[in-house]
Amino acid sequence: MQNKLIAVVGPTGAGKSDLGLAIVDQIVAGGGKAEIVNSDSMQFYRGMDIGTAKLSVAERRGIYHHLIDWLEITDESTAAEYQTVARPLISELQKQGITPVLVGGSMLYIAAVLNNFEFPARDAELRLQLEADLEEYGPHEMHRRLKALDPIAASRIIPENGRRSVRAIEIITITGEPFAAALPEQPEDWQPVLEIGVNGPREDLVQRLEKRVHTMWNLGLVEEARSLIPLGIREGKTSSRAIGYSQALAQIDGVMTQDEAIADTVRLTQKYARRQMSWFRRDNRIHWLDYQDQDMNSKAANLVSAWLGL
């Protein structure tokens, strides 16, 4: 059996985690070995469980999940760093005869692994100034600046994601070239990969995401966010701005009512899913499956069998 890379991608709430588990089960049942490599950037953080829909240890069913809970709440997460960690891990798994199954929906992080490109160097002084501007003027102003410099890049980043806008502006300033130049329209493979995409009808996904957010509040997202305050979530450049946690903190602070916090989280989650699909649709390597299709798992199994020669 070849231990070639497999990736399960798609919008939030589409069922990527469950399909990833099913693929691992299939490979193991066929006499092989497989493990999950997480590519959801918010699931990197210890303690951020409910708001990231992180599978519990029991739900992982004994299947090893790499790069879950590997960062502290105050650590900054970047796609460039992820590339330097995930690629050697994937290569090492393959050397051990283990098929790596990359699972997640964080677009740039997935591209950082699957696509053959390098991230431009960083400028610490420039980054500090841009981050100060982000703190003072807010994410929408930074997105407006980015749009003036590079409309294509701005169209790929949600206005609320100030960190991504800052990084894009930094790259443009350093290189003198559009940020989109680092993300070619036609991706070159880092190594051969089978990409399986999970999606569903837009209106159904919209309803699923709204229900999912309400479920997170019922499960105790606000209490989870409160428990992370002593650990430094307010100071975390990445974690504090995570959809759901930002709103939960606003509710704790009395800036939002619970209804307002939930409504804002639903809005941003649905908006994020649209951005994800806009990104993933440009990748012609993806084999799309419908989560409403009762034969989805068997269709995925056929793709995996053909890919690995099972």
PLY file of the C-alpha trace (Angstrom):
ply
format ascii 1.0
element vertex 310
property float x
property float y
property float z
element edge 309
property int vertex1
property int vertex2
end_header
0.00 0.00 0.00
1.26 3.44 -0.87
1.10 5.98 1.94
0.23 8.92 -0.26
-1.25 12.05 1.24
-5.02 12.48 1.56
-6.76 15.76 2.46
-10.38 16.27 3.56
-11.43 19.89 3.09
-14.55 22.04 2.90
-16.56 24.63 4.79
-17.07 24.63 8.53
-19.87 22.38 9.78
-19.91 20.10 6.72
-18.72 16.95 8.48
-15.01 16.81 7.61
-13.99 15.29 10.97
-16.37 12.34 10.64
-15.30 11.65 7.06
-11.65 11.78 8.10
-12.33 9.11 10.74
-14.18 6.97 8.20
-11.22 7.14 5.80
-8.79 6.09 8.52
-11.11 3.20 9.46
-11.19 2.09 5.82
-7.38 2.10 5.51
-6.93 0.22 8.78
-9.59 -2.34 7.78
-7.60 -2.90 4.59
-4.51 -3.77 6.57
-2.82 -0.38 6.47
-2.07 2.37 8.96
-3.42 5.92 8.91
-3.55 8.93 11.24
-5.21 12.35 11.20
-3.23 15.58 10.80
-5.36 18.54 11.92
-5.48 21.63 9.70
-8.11 23.61 11.63
-6.08 26.53 12.99
-8.34 27.08 16.01
-8.13 23.44 17.09
-4.41 23.97 17.64
-5.23 25.61 20.98
-5.55 23.78 24.27
-8.83 24.57 25.98
-10.63 25.85 22.89
-12.91 22.85 22.47
-16.60 23.75 22.27
-16.22 26.75 19.95
-13.99 24.84 17.53
-16.16 21.68 17.44
-13.08 19.75 18.45
-13.66 16.00 18.70
-13.38 14.71 22.25
-10.82 12.01 22.99
-13.64 9.45 23.02
-14.97 10.68 19.66
-11.52 10.18 18.12
-12.00 6.43 18.73
-8.35 5.75 19.41
-7.26 7.27 16.10
-4.20 9.47 16.60
-4.84 13.15 15.82
-1.71 15.21 15.28
-1.52 19.00 15.79
-4.54 19.25 18.05
-3.89 21.02 21.39
-0.27 21.75 20.48
-0.35 25.50 21.14
-0.94 27.54 24.28
-3.81 30.00 24.23
-1.37 32.95 24.10
0.67 31.59 21.17
0.30 33.20 17.76
-0.69 30.85 14.96
0.60 31.44 11.44
0.33 29.43 8.25
4.07 29.86 7.70
4.87 28.19 11.02
2.30 25.48 10.36
4.02 24.69 7.07
7.34 24.14 8.86
5.69 21.79 11.39
3.12 19.91 9.29
5.26 19.01 6.29
8.03 17.23 8.22
5.35 15.46 10.29
3.59 14.22 7.15
6.87 13.05 5.64
7.80 11.21 8.85
4.43 9.45 9.00
4.89 8.31 5.42
8.36 6.95 6.22
6.75 4.93 9.01
4.23 3.43 6.60
1.36 5.59 7.88
-1.05 7.34 5.52
-1.51 10.96 6.67
-5.08 12.25 6.38
-5.07 16.05 6.55
-8.44 17.26 7.88
-9.67 20.83 8.27
-11.00 23.95 6.65
-8.40 26.66 7.36
-7.72 27.66 3.78
-4.26 29.23 3.92
-3.01 26.57 6.32
-4.09 23.81 3.96
-2.54 25.63 1.01
0.66 26.04 3.01
1.00 22.26 3.17
-0.44 21.11 -0.15
0.87 23.81 -2.48
4.46 24.38 -3.48
5.16 27.92 -2.37
7.26 29.66 0.25
6.17 32.45 2.57
8.01 35.77 2.28
10.24 36.80 5.16
8.85 38.85 8.03
9.76 42.39 9.06
9.43 42.66 12.85
9.39 46.46 12.97
6.82 46.76 10.21
4.69 44.05 11.78
4.68 45.84 15.15
3.50 49.06 13.49
0.77 47.27 11.56
-0.40 45.43 14.66
-0.51 48.72 16.55
-2.65 50.14 13.74
-4.90 47.08 13.94
-5.33 47.63 17.68
-6.06 51.33 17.23
-8.19 51.38 14.08
-9.70 47.88 14.00
-9.83 45.06 11.44
-12.18 46.77 8.99
-9.79 49.70 8.52
-6.89 47.31 7.88
-9.03 45.43 5.37
-9.84 48.74 3.65
-6.10 49.48 3.38
-5.48 46.02 1.96
-8.26 46.44 -0.58
-6.62 49.65 -1.80
-3.30 47.80 -2.23
-4.54 44.44 -3.50
-8.27 43.98 -4.21
-7.84 40.28 -5.08
-6.19 39.49 -1.76
-8.84 41.52 0.07
-11.60 39.50 -1.60
-10.10 36.33 -0.09
-9.95 37.64 3.49
-12.97 38.42 5.64
-12.89 42.04 6.93
-13.09 40.78 10.53
-9.81 38.85 10.19
-7.43 41.68 11.03
-4.40 39.42 11.42
-4.70 38.10 7.88
-5.07 41.64 6.53
-2.01 42.75 8.48
0.07 39.84 7.17
-1.03 40.55 3.59
-0.14 44.25 3.91
3.23 43.26 5.39
4.01 40.94 2.46
2.96 43.56 -0.09
5.14 46.18 1.60
8.17 43.88 1.82
7.99 42.36 -1.66
6.42 45.19 -3.61
4.18 42.57 -5.20
0.53 41.63 -4.65
-0.10 39.23 -1.78
-2.00 37.04 -4.23
1.29 36.40 -6.03
2.21 34.08 -3.15
-0.98 32.12 -3.78
-1.01 31.14 -7.46
-4.36 30.47 -9.12
-3.05 27.13 -10.42
-1.47 25.40 -7.41
1.65 23.29 -7.79
1.61 20.17 -5.63
4.11 19.88 -2.80
3.55 16.16 -3.23
0.77 14.09 -4.86
-2.48 14.43 -2.91
-6.04 13.16 -3.05
-8.29 16.05 -2.01
-11.84 15.17 -0.99
-14.20 18.07 -0.41
-17.34 17.91 1.75
-20.14 20.40 1.13
-23.91 20.58 0.86
-26.72 22.79 -0.46
-26.11 26.37 0.63
-29.44 26.88 2.39
-29.06 23.62 4.30
-25.52 24.52 5.39
-26.74 27.94 6.54
-29.33 26.26 8.78
-26.79 23.70 10.04
-24.39 26.44 11.05
-27.07 28.42 12.89
-28.08 25.30 14.80
-24.44 24.52 15.50
-23.83 27.93 17.08
-26.89 27.59 19.34
-25.64 24.14 20.36
-22.23 25.60 21.29
-23.87 28.12 23.61
-26.00 25.36 25.15
-22.89 23.24 25.70
-21.25 26.06 27.64
-19.12 28.11 25.26
-19.40 31.20 27.45
-18.23 29.25 30.50
-15.37 27.79 28.46
-14.31 31.26 27.31
-14.50 32.50 30.91
-12.22 29.66 32.04
-9.66 30.70 29.42
-9.39 34.31 30.64
-6.88 33.46 33.42
-4.85 31.52 30.82
-4.52 34.63 28.66
-7.11 34.37 25.88
-7.62 38.13 25.94
-3.93 38.59 25.16
-3.81 35.91 22.47
-3.43 37.55 19.04
-5.10 34.59 17.34
-7.29 32.98 19.97
-8.98 36.18 21.19
-10.31 36.91 17.71
-11.68 33.43 17.02
-15.30 33.46 15.88
-17.47 32.52 18.84
-14.87 33.20 21.50
-14.70 36.90 20.63
-18.49 37.11 20.98
-18.52 35.03 24.17
-15.97 37.41 25.72
-18.12 40.36 24.62
-21.09 38.74 26.36
-19.04 38.22 29.53
-18.01 41.89 29.42
-21.60 43.03 28.95
-20.81 44.53 25.55
-23.27 42.11 23.93
-26.35 40.36 25.20
-26.47 36.59 24.75
-28.88 36.95 21.82
-26.58 39.50 20.19
-23.50 37.33 20.74
-25.20 34.29 19.23
-26.57 36.26 16.27
-23.17 37.79 15.52
-21.47 34.40 15.74
-24.05 32.89 13.36
-23.53 35.74 10.91
-19.74 35.50 10.92
-19.72 31.70 10.80
-21.99 31.69 7.75
-19.88 34.40 6.16
-16.71 32.40 6.86
-18.23 29.31 5.22
-18.95 31.35 2.08
-15.33 32.54 2.02
-14.11 28.99 2.46
-16.12 27.78 -0.52
-14.98 30.73 -2.62
-11.40 29.67 -1.87
-11.85 25.93 -2.33
-13.79 26.24 -5.60
-10.61 27.50 -7.27
-8.86 24.19 -6.53
-9.64 21.83 -9.39
-7.97 18.92 -7.59
-10.85 18.58 -5.12
-13.35 15.74 -5.55
-16.58 17.16 -4.10
-19.06 15.06 -2.14
-22.48 16.08 -0.78
-22.94 15.47 2.96
-26.65 14.84 2.29
-25.77 11.92 0.00
-26.31 8.65 1.89
-23.57 7.11 -0.26
-21.02 9.81 0.56
-18.77 7.55 2.65
-18.80 4.79 0.07
-17.96 7.28 -2.70
-15.09 8.58 -0.59
-13.98 4.99 0.02
-13.86 4.37 -3.72
-11.67 7.44 -4.21
-9.34 6.34 -1.43
-9.13 2.76 -2.75
-8.20 3.96 -6.21
-5.66 6.44 -4.77
-3.89 3.99 -2.49
-4.34 0.91 -4.64
-6.33 -0.98 -2.00
0 1
1 2
2 3
3 4
4 5
5 6
6 7
7 8
8 9
9 10
10 11
11 12
12 13
13 14
14 15
15 16
16 17
17 18
18 19
19 20
20 21
21 22
22 23
23 24
24 25
25 26
26 27
27 28
28 29
29 30
30 31
31 32
32 33
33 34
34 35
35 36
36 37
37 38
38 39
39 40
40 41
41 42
42 43
43 44
44 45
45 46
46 47
47 48
48 49
49 50
50 51
51 52
52 53
53 54
54 55
55 56
56 57
57 58
58 59
59 60
60 61
61 62
62 63
63 64
64 65
65 66
66 67
67 68
68 69
69 70
70 71
71 72
72 73
73 74
74 75
75 76
76 77
77 78
78 79
79 80
80 81
81 82
82 83
83 84
84 85
85 86
86 87
87 88
88 89
89 90
90 91
91 92
92 93
93 94
94 95
95 96
96 97
97 98
98 99
99 100
100 101
101 102
102 103
103 104
104 105
105 106
106 107
107 108
108 109
109 110
110 111
111 112
112 113
113 114
114 115
115 116
116 117
117 118
118 119
119 120
120 121
121 122
122 123
123 124
124 125
125 126
126 127
127 128
128 129
129 130
130 131
131 132
132 133
133 134
134 135
135 136
136 137
137 138
138 139
139 140
140 141
141 142
142 143
143 144
144 145
145 146
146 147
147 148
148 149
149 150
150 151
151 152
152 153
153 154
154 155
155 156
156 157
157 158
158 159
159 160
160 161
161 162
162 163
163 164
164 165
165 166
166 167
167 168
168 169
169 170
170 171
171 172
172 173
173 174
174 175
175 176
176 177
177 178
178 179
179 180
180 181
181 182
182 183
183 184
184 185
185 186
186 187
187 188
188 189
189 190
190 191
191 192
192 193
193 194
194 195
195 196
196 197
197 198
198 199
199 200
200 201
201 202
202 203
203 204
204 205
205 206
206 207
207 208
208 209
209 210
210 211
211 212
212 213
213 214
214 215
215 216
216 217
217 218
218 219
219 220
220 221
221 222
222 223
223 224
224 225
225 226
226 227
227 228
228 229
229 230
230 231
231 232
232 233
233 234
234 235
235 236
236 237
237 238
238 239
239 240
240 241
241 242
242 243
243 244
244 245
245 246
246 247
247 248
248 249
249 250
250 251
251 252
252 253
253 254
254 255
255 256
256 257
257 258
258 259
259 260
260 261
261 262
262 263
263 264
264 265
265 266
266 267
267 268
268 269
269 270
270 271
271 272
272 273
273 274
274 275
275 276
276 277
277 278
278 279
279 280
280 281
281 282
282 283
283 284
284 285
285 286
286 287
287 288
288 289
289 290
290 291
291 292
292 293
293 294
294 295
295 296
296 297
297 298
298 299
299 300
300 301
301 302
302 303
303 304
304 305
305 306
306 307
307 308
308 309
